[in-house]
Amino acid sequence: MAVKPTKRFRRFLRDVIAETPFAKMLILLVVLWVVFSAAIYVAEQPAEDTLIRSYVDALYWGIAAFSTAGIADTPVTDAGKMVGGIWIVVGSVIFFGTIVATITTYFMRPLQRPVRRIVDTIEYNLERLDELSVDDLDLLKETTDALIEHMEGLKKRRAQRSTDVPEA
C-alpha cells in the first residue's frame, strides 16, 4: 500500500524548493561532487598503492569525504591530498550550510511576508502617532482600512467556499 503525501507535506516541499536555497545548493553540491571526484580520480591514477582505482571509487570517496563519515580512503598522491582537502572543506561547508540556510529561511519566511510587513509598518506608525503629520495619519488610516476590507473579503470567500459543498 503506497502512502500518499498529504496536502500539507506537498505544500512544505513546494515551499522548501521555491522559497529556500535548498534546490540551488543541492545542484551546486552535486556538480562540485562530480568535478572533485573526477579530479581525485585523475590525481590518484599515477599511484599504484591507491584505493581509488575507478571513477565509481572516486564518487564514493567524494560522498564519504564531504559527509565527514570518516570512512573515505585517503589519497596517496600529493595532488590527491590537496584536491581531497579542498573538497572536504568546500563540500562540508556547502552541505551543512545548505541545511542551516534551508531551515533558517523556511522558519523566517512568515516574518518576511508582505502582509506581515504591512502589519509591522502599521504597528510602528501607531507607536509614534504624535510624530505623524495629518497626511501621514490619513495614509495610515487608508492603508489600515484597505487591509481590513481585504481580510474581510477573504473571510467571506472562505466561508462561502466551505458552505458550497458539491452534491453527491
Wavefront OBJ file of the C-alpha trace (Angstrom):
o trace
v 0.000 0.000 0.000
v 1.579 3.267 -1.130
v 1.404 6.237 1.173
v 0.117 9.409 -0.492
v 1.833 12.611 0.529
v -0.563 14.840 2.393
v -1.514 18.257 1.093
v 0.390 19.849 3.972
v 3.556 17.862 3.213
v 3.347 18.730 -0.500
v 2.997 22.421 0.415
v 6.003 22.075 2.740
v 8.103 20.551 -0.073
v 6.953 23.205 -2.543
v 7.856 25.956 -0.054
v 11.265 24.443 0.669
v 12.086 24.147 -3.031
v 10.667 27.524 -4.080
v 11.444 29.722 -1.073
v 14.749 28.400 0.271
v 18.201 27.916 -1.256
v 17.886 24.115 -0.945
v 17.454 23.218 -4.631
v 20.201 25.560 -5.856
v 22.630 24.419 -3.199
v 21.843 20.761 -3.866
v 22.572 21.240 -7.572
v 25.806 23.056 -6.736
v 26.810 20.271 -4.333
v 26.184 17.543 -6.937
v 28.102 19.419 -9.638
v 31.071 20.008 -7.337
v 30.950 16.390 -6.124
v 31.214 15.128 -9.716
v 34.025 17.599 -10.528
v 36.064 16.907 -7.390
v 35.558 13.153 -7.783
v 36.920 13.397 -11.328
v 39.862 15.464 -10.059
v 40.701 12.951 -7.323
v 40.423 10.097 -9.824
v 42.839 11.828 -12.212
v 45.219 12.796 -9.381
v 45.341 9.235 -7.993
v 45.893 7.454 -11.324
v 49.719 7.537 -11.236
v 49.872 5.894 -7.790
v 49.972 2.109 -7.666
v 49.016 1.822 -3.992
v 45.851 3.954 -4.231
v 42.469 2.547 -3.297
v 40.746 4.919 -5.729
v 41.076 2.864 -8.911
v 37.894 3.787 -10.770
v 35.613 6.779 -11.172
v 32.981 4.950 -9.114
v 35.563 4.639 -6.308
v 36.185 8.384 -6.653
v 32.459 9.158 -6.464
v 32.190 7.040 -3.314
v 35.244 8.798 -1.896
v 33.606 12.176 -2.647
v 30.488 11.305 -0.640
v 32.433 9.792 2.254
v 34.840 12.739 2.404
v 32.378 15.647 2.491
v 29.893 13.913 4.750
v 32.633 13.636 7.394
v 31.746 9.985 7.895
v 35.424 9.234 8.397
v 35.399 6.282 6.014
v 36.890 7.925 2.951
v 40.000 6.313 1.508
v 42.967 8.608 1.981
v 44.506 9.783 -1.278
v 48.165 8.804 -1.590
v 49.454 11.380 -4.077
v 50.224 14.958 -3.068
v 47.823 16.263 -5.724
v 45.147 13.874 -4.487
v 45.614 15.036 -0.897
v 45.362 18.670 -1.994
v 42.193 18.068 -4.034
v 40.790 15.955 -1.208
v 41.446 18.585 1.434
v 39.801 21.306 -0.613
v 36.793 19.078 -1.337
v 36.337 18.140 2.308
v 36.197 21.801 3.339
v 34.098 23.036 0.385
v 31.739 20.049 0.376
v 31.166 20.154 4.127
v 30.510 23.890 4.125
v 28.029 23.604 1.258
v 26.321 20.505 2.688
v 25.905 21.745 6.252
v 25.412 25.335 5.116
v 22.538 24.206 2.901
v 20.846 22.508 5.832
v 21.210 25.549 8.097
v 20.206 28.027 5.371
v 17.153 25.987 4.395
v 15.893 25.648 7.956
v 16.548 29.300 8.753
v 14.934 30.567 5.570
v 11.902 28.298 5.959
v 11.164 29.428 9.504
v 11.914 33.115 8.836
v 9.581 33.203 5.821
v 6.423 34.137 7.768
v 8.196 37.233 9.068
v 9.041 38.297 5.518
v 5.549 38.028 4.054
v 4.143 41.282 2.636
v 1.122 41.177 4.958
v 3.416 40.815 7.953
v 5.458 43.783 6.763
v 2.298 45.872 6.370
v 1.167 44.993 9.892
v 4.635 45.767 11.269
v 4.586 49.150 9.493
v 1.150 49.962 10.879
v 2.238 48.972 14.394
v 5.379 51.095 14.065
v 3.358 54.115 12.972
v 0.804 53.616 15.737
v 3.624 53.702 18.279
v 4.725 57.116 17.008
v 1.348 58.756 16.383
v 2.474 62.028 17.979
v 5.183 62.442 15.336
v 2.951 61.820 12.284
v 1.614 64.603 10.107
v -2.046 64.813 9.092
v -1.148 63.405 5.661
v 0.708 60.505 7.300
v -2.316 59.809 9.517
v -4.636 59.835 6.502
v -2.358 57.395 4.671
v -2.172 55.161 7.752
v -5.978 55.159 8.022
v -6.400 54.359 4.306
v -3.874 51.539 4.485
v -5.440 50.070 7.616
v -8.960 50.310 6.160
v -7.825 48.650 2.917
v -6.152 45.848 4.860
v -9.292 45.275 6.954
v -11.516 45.255 3.852
v -9.177 42.802 2.133
v -9.180 40.451 5.133
v -12.975 40.617 5.455
v -13.296 39.756 1.759
v -11.014 36.743 2.241
v -13.068 35.571 5.216
v -16.310 35.878 3.209
v -14.863 33.904 0.279
v -13.618 31.181 2.612
v -16.963 30.986 4.367
v -18.762 30.778 1.037
v -16.428 28.024 -0.226
v -16.999 25.992 2.928
v -20.789 26.261 2.511
v -20.664 25.412 -1.214
v -20.475 21.646 -0.746
v -20.934 19.715 -4.009
v -23.863 17.355 -4.098
v -23.080 13.642 -4.022
l 1 2 3 4 5 6 7 8 9 10 11 12 13 14 15 16 17 18 19 20 21 22 23 24 25 26 27 28 29 30 31 32 33 34 35 36 37 38 39 40 41 42 43 44 45 46 47 48 49 50 51 52 53 54 55 56 57 58 59 60 61 62 63 64 65 66 67 68 69 70 71 72 73 74 75 76 77 78 79 80 81 82 83 84 85 86 87 88 89 90 91 92 93 94 95 96 97 98 99 100 101 102 103 104 105 106 107 108 109 110 111 112 113 114 115 116 117 118 119 120 121 122 123 124 125 126 127 128 129 130 131 132 133 134 135 136 137 138 139 140 141 142 143 144 145 146 147 148 149 150 151 152 153 154 155 156 157 158 159 160 161 162 163 164 165 166 167 168
